[in-house]
Amino acid sequence: MSKEPTSFEIVEAVREHYALAARQVAERKKSSCCSTAASCCSTTSATSCCSTNSRYYSAEELQGLPDSAANASFGCGNPLLLAQLHPGEVVLDLGSGAGLDVILSAKRVAPTGKAYGLDMTDEMLELARGNAREAGVANAEFLKGHIEAIPLPPESVDVIISNCVINLSADKDAVLAEAFRVLKPGGRLAVADIVVRGQPLSPQARQMLALWADCITGALTEGEYRQKLMAAGFQDVALEDVKVYTQEDLPEGEGAQMAEGILDPGTQIVSAFVKAQKPAR
């Protein structure tokens, strides 16, 4: 009987997947693109990447930014629409990738605020730092680390954002506990993520390592997400659908073979805005 992947196997699969995507963008290689926006806009083989994530951002937001900031951004929404950032705030992006959301956040909280990006992939960090320099953003800093162990002190962040990354973690309780720890009292969590509505995904789907990098099989149900946020200490939890995915949206190749196992009757995979707040002191 096959077993579900270990935490180490999941981390390595995700790291390898997005390291390759970053190298492809950095080397300006042409690659095929998904026909539709599957979760995280990536293929299960990780041999090509596509950048439909930019459709969640306005032309005004993307104006003047390096192409590689959007071309290596594999999200499922625009968390800045939810975050409502203000000048002077400190923002942390969990799983910052090529730095798109960090750069945009840094611009919004300038001149006295700061935006941190946290990523575990060296290739993405190098790409993000270059993108920030090219964009002329000086109040952004990119940290290497894991979202389950955030390298920042307690109560040091006003707002936490993330774009289709928390679902990639094998220990979401640790991620949310760490987010709660580093937020200041009254701080806000505003993320875009993949959520399962209805019945949980089948065990067979969760055994597909490649699908973890596509943000599908790691997704929580709506009820699980709410419960974990409240268990971490958050209040005012709210989830709002951004897009409901159909079978046609699933990744090609290996992922398509699992379509029947993923989309059981009564199950929907959606990209959603997830919002919560740390209680004020």
C-alpha positions as a Python dict, from the first residue, in 0.01 Angstrom:
ca = {
    (1, 'M'): (0, 0, 0),
    (2, 'S'): (140, 339, -96),
    (3, 'K'): (187, 598, 176),
    (4, 'E'): (120, 968, 184),
    (5, 'P'): (436, 1177, 132),
    (6, 'T'): (637, 1277, 436),
    (7, 'S'): (688, 1641, 532),
    (8, 'F'): (1044, 1623, 400),
    (9, 'E'): (930, 1480, 67),
    (10, 'I'): (668, 1754, 31),
    (11, 'V'): (918, 2030, 108),
    (12, 'E'): (1170, 1891, -141),
    (13, 'A'): (906, 1848, -413),
    (14, 'V'): (786, 2207, -369),
    (15, 'R'): (1141, 2343, -353),
    (16, 'E'): (1247, 2160, -668),
    (17, 'H'): (934, 2264, -853),
    (18, 'Y'): (968, 2637, -789),
    (19, 'A'): (1346, 2643, -813),
    (20, 'L'): (1311, 2516, -1169),
    (21, 'A'): (1042, 2774, -1243),
    (22, 'A'): (1270, 3052, -1115),
    (23, 'R'): (1562, 2928, -1325),
    (24, 'Q'): (1346, 2920, -1636),
    (25, 'V'): (1235, 3277, -1587),
    (26, 'A'): (1583, 3396, -1498),
    (27, 'E'): (1724, 3236, -1810),
    (28, 'R'): (1444, 3385, -2019),
    (29, 'K'): (1358, 3052, -2168),
    (30, 'K'): (1037, 3019, -2363),
    (31, 'S'): (800, 2764, -2223),
    (32, 'S'): (455, 2635, -2295),
    (33, 'C'): (168, 2768, -2088),
    (34, 'C'): (-134, 2606, -1933),
    (35, 'S'): (-443, 2640, -2146),
    (36, 'T'): (-635, 2758, -1843),
    (37, 'A'): (-547, 2886, -1500),
    (38, 'A'): (-496, 2574, -1297),
    (39, 'S'): (-412, 2619, -935),
    (40, 'C'): (-84, 2808, -901),
    (41, 'C'): (-61, 2807, -1282),
    (42, 'S'): (201, 2536, -1307),
    (43, 'T'): (236, 2196, -1467),
    (44, 'T'): (281, 1882, -1267),
    (45, 'S'): (609, 1795, -1435),
    (46, 'A'): (752, 2138, -1348),
    (47, 'T'): (917, 2155, -1689),
    (48, 'S'): (727, 2467, -1788),
    (49, 'C'): (565, 2757, -1613),
    (50, 'C'): (300, 3004, -1712),
    (51, 'S'): (209, 3343, -1576),
    (52, 'T'): (-166, 3386, -1578),
    (53, 'N'): (-138, 3501, -1216),
    (54, 'S'): (-91, 3853, -1351),
    (55, 'R'): (-459, 3857, -1448),
    (56, 'Y'): (-539, 3922, -1081),
    (57, 'Y'): (-348, 4252, -1094),
    (58, 'S'): (-435, 4576, -1267),
    (59, 'A'): (-221, 4724, -1543),
    (60, 'E'): (-152, 5016, -1311),
    (61, 'E'): (-13, 4783, -1042),
    (62, 'L'): (216, 4607, -1287),
    (63, 'Q'): (334, 4922, -1463),
    (64, 'G'): (707, 4974, -1426),
    (65, 'L'): (770, 4633, -1265),
    (66, 'P'): (1016, 4380, -1410),
    (67, 'D'): (848, 4119, -1629),
    (68, 'S'): (1013, 3846, -1425),
    (69, 'A'): (825, 3957, -1114),
    (70, 'A'): (495, 3856, -1272),
    (71, 'N'): (630, 3575, -1492),
    (72, 'A'): (747, 3376, -1189),
    (73, 'S'): (447, 3457, -971),
    (74, 'F'): (229, 3148, -933),
    (75, 'G'): (-61, 3267, -723),
    (76, 'C'): (-436, 3220, -712),
    (77, 'G'): (-542, 3576, -633),
    (78, 'N'): (-426, 3922, -530),
    (79, 'P'): (-397, 3936, -151),
    (80, 'L'): (-334, 4310, -162),
    (81, 'L'): (-701, 4359, -251),
    (82, 'L'): (-780, 4216, 91),
    (83, 'A'): (-492, 4352, 298),
    (84, 'Q'): (-575, 4725, 272),
    (85, 'L'): (-218, 4833, 346),
    (86, 'H'): (-132, 5174, 488),
    (87, 'P'): (189, 5382, 491),
    (88, 'G'): (415, 5295, 783),
    (89, 'E'): (298, 4935, 826),
    (90, 'V'): (525, 4630, 832),
    (91, 'V'): (414, 4355, 594),
    (92, 'L'): (528, 3992, 567),
    (93, 'D'): (464, 3779, 258),
    (94, 'L'): (477, 3404, 332),
    (95, 'G'): (628, 3225, 33),
    (96, 'S'): (720, 3541, -155),
    (97, 'G'): (847, 3377, -474),
    (98, 'A'): (971, 3628, -731),
    (99, 'G'): (866, 3917, -509),
    (100, 'L'): (564, 4062, -688),
    (101, 'D'): (345, 4103, -379),
    (102, 'V'): (640, 4221, -169),
    (103, 'I'): (732, 4492, -421),
    (104, 'L'): (372, 4610, -446),
    (105, 'S'): (337, 4605, -66),
    (106, 'A'): (660, 4799, -20),
    (107, 'K'): (529, 5072, -248),
    (108, 'R'): (205, 5098, -51),
    (109, 'V'): (364, 5117, 294),
    (110, 'A'): (641, 5359, 189),
    (111, 'P'): (814, 5573, 292),
    (112, 'T'): (832, 5462, 656),
    (113, 'G'): (692, 5109, 628),
    (114, 'K'): (867, 4789, 526),
    (115, 'A'): (781, 4470, 338),
    (116, 'Y'): (945, 4135, 412),
    (117, 'G'): (937, 3836, 182),
    (118, 'L'): (1002, 3485, 318),
    (119, 'D'): (1096, 3199, 88),
    (120, 'M'): (1291, 2874, 118),
    (121, 'T'): (1414, 2860, -243),
    (122, 'D'): (1750, 3020, -322),
    (123, 'E'): (1663, 3067, -687),
    (124, 'M'): (1342, 3253, -605),
    (125, 'L'): (1517, 3470, -347),
    (126, 'E'): (1785, 3570, -597),
    (127, 'L'): (1519, 3651, -856),
    (128, 'A'): (1312, 3850, -605),
    (129, 'R'): (1605, 4059, -484),
    (130, 'G'): (1695, 4144, -841),
    (131, 'N'): (1335, 4237, -919),
    (132, 'A'): (1320, 4468, -616),
    (133, 'R'): (1641, 4642, -721),
    (134, 'E'): (1516, 4682, -1077),
    (135, 'A'): (1186, 4823, -948),
    (136, 'G'): (1375, 5076, -737),
    (137, 'V'): (1223, 4950, -411),
    (138, 'A'): (1450, 5006, -111),
    (139, 'N'): (1212, 4914, 174),
    (140, 'A'): (1182, 4544, 84),
    (141, 'E'): (1385, 4264, 240),
    (142, 'F'): (1383, 3898, 145),
    (143, 'L'): (1453, 3635, 410),
    (144, 'K'): (1541, 3270, 361),
    (145, 'G'): (1344, 3032, 576),
    (146, 'H'): (1036, 2820, 618),
    (147, 'I'): (687, 2952, 681),
    (148, 'E'): (658, 2701, 968),
    (149, 'A'): (944, 2882, 1149),
    (150, 'I'): (935, 3251, 1060),
    (151, 'P'): (1272, 3421, 1128),
    (152, 'L'): (1122, 3735, 1282),
    (153, 'P'): (1063, 3832, 1648),
    (154, 'P'): (721, 3819, 1814),
    (155, 'E'): (475, 4101, 1751),
    (156, 'S'): (687, 4260, 1478),
    (157, 'V'): (446, 4259, 1182),
    (158, 'D'): (124, 4451, 1113),
    (159, 'V'): (-2, 4246, 819),
    (160, 'I'): (69, 3897, 685),
    (161, 'I'): (-12, 3820, 324),
    (162, 'S'): (40, 3506, 117),
    (163, 'N'): (-55, 3394, -232),
    (164, 'C'): (-140, 3026, -271),
    (165, 'V'): (142, 2905, -43),
    (166, 'I'): (-2, 2799, 294),
    (167, 'N'): (-174, 2504, 126),
    (168, 'L'): (170, 2377, 21),
    (169, 'S'): (279, 2324, 381),
    (170, 'A'): (250, 1984, 543),
    (171, 'D'): (216, 2150, 886),
    (172, 'K'): (-43, 2423, 851),
    (173, 'D'): (-97, 2441, 1226),
    (174, 'A'): (268, 2550, 1264),
    (175, 'V'): (231, 2807, 986),
    (176, 'L'): (-74, 2968, 1145),
    (177, 'A'): (78, 2956, 1494),
    (178, 'E'): (388, 3132, 1363),
    (179, 'A'): (177, 3389, 1179),
    (180, 'F'): (-9, 3460, 1503),
    (181, 'R'): (320, 3488, 1695),
    (182, 'V'): (483, 3749, 1471),
    (183, 'L'): (170, 3962, 1427),
    (184, 'K'): (127, 4261, 1652),
    (185, 'P'): (-191, 4272, 1863),
    (186, 'G'): (-468, 4374, 1626),
    (187, 'G'): (-258, 4258, 1329),
    (188, 'R'): (-422, 4121, 1015),
    (189, 'L'): (-391, 3803, 811),
    (190, 'A'): (-499, 3845, 447),
    (191, 'V'): (-413, 3560, 213),
    (192, 'A'): (-522, 3406, -115),
    (193, 'D'): (-529, 3027, -98),
    (194, 'I'): (-680, 2711, -242),
    (195, 'V'): (-970, 2572, -37),
    (196, 'V'): (-1179, 2258, -75),
    (197, 'R'): (-1555, 2290, -37),
    (198, 'G'): (-1762, 1984, 38),
    (199, 'Q'): (-1595, 1645, 83),
    (200, 'P'): (-1221, 1629, 154),
    (201, 'L'): (-990, 1515, -125),
    (202, 'S'): (-940, 1143, -169),
    (203, 'P'): (-633, 975, -15),
    (204, 'Q'): (-519, 881, -366),
    (205, 'A'): (-500, 1246, -467),
    (206, 'R'): (-294, 1335, -161),
    (207, 'Q'): (-38, 1073, -258),
    (208, 'M'): (48, 1265, -573),
    (209, 'L'): (362, 1457, -478),
    (210, 'A'): (351, 1661, -797),
    (211, 'L'): (10, 1795, -707),
    (212, 'W'): (142, 1945, -383),
    (213, 'A'): (341, 2185, -599),
    (214, 'D'): (19, 2262, -785),
    (215, 'C'): (-157, 2365, -465),
    (216, 'I'): (-434, 2108, -496),
    (217, 'T'): (-388, 1813, -267),
    (218, 'G'): (-252, 2016, 23),
    (219, 'A'): (-567, 2227, 38),
    (220, 'L'): (-783, 2231, 350),
    (221, 'T'): (-1159, 2223, 352),
    (222, 'E'): (-1328, 2550, 447),
    (223, 'G'): (-1422, 2407, 785),
    (224, 'E'): (-1068, 2287, 853),
    (225, 'Y'): (-926, 2627, 760),
    (226, 'R'): (-1163, 2808, 995),
    (227, 'Q'): (-1093, 2564, 1278),
    (228, 'K'): (-716, 2590, 1244),
    (229, 'L'): (-723, 2970, 1234),
    (230, 'M'): (-934, 2988, 1548),
    (231, 'A'): (-721, 2725, 1722),
    (232, 'A'): (-416, 2944, 1652),
    (233, 'G'): (-594, 3233, 1826),
    (234, 'F'): (-733, 3431, 1532),
    (235, 'Q'): (-1075, 3592, 1533),
    (236, 'D'): (-1307, 3746, 1272),
    (237, 'V'): (-1231, 3464, 1027),
    (238, 'A'): (-1385, 3506, 682),
    (239, 'L'): (-1348, 3319, 351),
    (240, 'E'): (-1463, 3455, 15),
    (241, 'D'): (-1451, 3265, -317),
    (242, 'V'): (-1239, 3411, -597),
    (243, 'K'): (-1275, 3130, -850),
    (244, 'V'): (-1431, 2784, -856),
    (245, 'Y'): (-1214, 2540, -1051),
    (246, 'T'): (-1360, 2278, -1281),
    (247, 'Q'): (-1206, 1956, -1408),
    (248, 'E'): (-1085, 2147, -1715),
    (249, 'D'): (-873, 2369, -1487),
    (250, 'L'): (-671, 2080, -1346),
    (251, 'P'): (-304, 2057, -1445),
    (252, 'E'): (-218, 1854, -1751),
    (253, 'G'): (-30, 1526, -1754),
    (254, 'E'): (-3, 1338, -1428),
    (255, 'G'): (-257, 1560, -1256),
    (256, 'A'): (-521, 1503, -1521),
    (257, 'Q'): (-502, 1130, -1456),
    (258, 'M'): (-611, 1197, -1098),
    (259, 'A'): (-907, 1417, -1194),
    (260, 'E'): (-1167, 1161, -1097),
    (261, 'G'): (-1004, 1110, -758),
    (262, 'I'): (-975, 1482, -691),
    (263, 'L'): (-1319, 1600, -789),
    (264, 'D'): (-1542, 1351, -612),
    (265, 'P'): (-1914, 1427, -625),
    (266, 'G'): (-1994, 1713, -390),
    (267, 'T'): (-1638, 1844, -388),
    (268, 'Q'): (-1525, 2180, -525),
    (269, 'I'): (-1177, 2328, -540),
    (270, 'V'): (-1179, 2707, -514),
    (271, 'S'): (-932, 2989, -484),
    (272, 'A'): (-1042, 3203, -194),
    (273, 'F'): (-955, 3512, 5),
    (274, 'V'): (-895, 3417, 368),
    (275, 'K'): (-907, 3693, 627),
    (276, 'A'): (-852, 3688, 1004),
    (277, 'Q'): (-728, 3914, 1284),
    (278, 'K'): (-516, 3876, 1594),
    (279, 'P'): (-705, 4012, 1894),
    (280, 'A'): (-598, 4352, 2021),
    (281, 'R'): (-416, 4347, 2351),
}
